[in-house]
């Protein structure tokens, strides 16, 4: 007579790379019979474990699930098939374990193109990082947002990475490369996504490029060089919204009587002088009335101008630095 398989259970829910415990009971009228237990842990039709000379009563086995399956899903219910055989017959049983993916973890990212070692426009810059993943079979995609509207995707454009180790084994590394067409302080954001939709924490690093940049929110960033930097800025319209070609007509419309210009003369790189430059503090700004600077950061080797918050006169602003 064939044996009886009952009370077949498994740990209900685990994370990838965890262990699940399968247990059940075998009964048979032949009290001296022994049995062979075959287990297919992942329902692929292949026997993963065989246990021979098992007696009647309870059995228990553990298995490590390295990954949830199939790829592309955050949680999977994995069938487990069990076959018990003796000399007189065979009985089958099955159960299911829920396996949940875990997202990769991204370490802080780095760049050589920092405030102390600024790049120049047109120079290839790089951002590097390391990540880990509990799931040793997961593969990964690196997403780099360069803060200039460009995005590098390691799946779609692997050529935008000089180093790329994303094929599993629980860890990886990358180096993204990029060339900026303007100067500025760029906040680069990196994310790692695994093949089961798990998304890592985002990591951010600042990349410094000598030159000038106007951000989307209206901030003008001027990143100085080792020489005396001269920057001319012309606003496209005054407070009155006019064409800047005629006389000032007040806040209700018309031209304001001339061009809105800001001229900056300063060395913003070498840390000497009262303004942080090698010109011994000779930082000159000329401006029209009602135009003020919301932020000036010479100690950061950069000048940021924001024309949206007219709250401080230039002179009083410099006195409080």
Buried (B, 14 or more C-beta within 10 A) or exposed (E): EEBBBEEBEBBEEBBBBBEBEBBBEBEBEEEEBBBBBBBBBBEEEEEEEEEEEBEBEEBEBEBEBBBBBEBEBEEBEBEBBBBBBBEEEBBEBEBEBBBBBBBBBBBEBBBEBEBEEBBBBEEEBBBBBBBEBBBEBBBBBBBBBBBBEBEBBBEEEEEBBEEBBBEBEBBBBBBBBBBBEBBBBBEBBBBBBBBBEBBBEEBEBEBBBBBBBEBEEEBBBBBBBEEBBEBEBEBEEBBBEBEBEEEBBEEEEBBBBEEBBBEBBBBBBBEEBEBBBBBEBBBEBEBBEEBBBBBBBBEBBBBBBBBEEBEBBBEEBBEEE
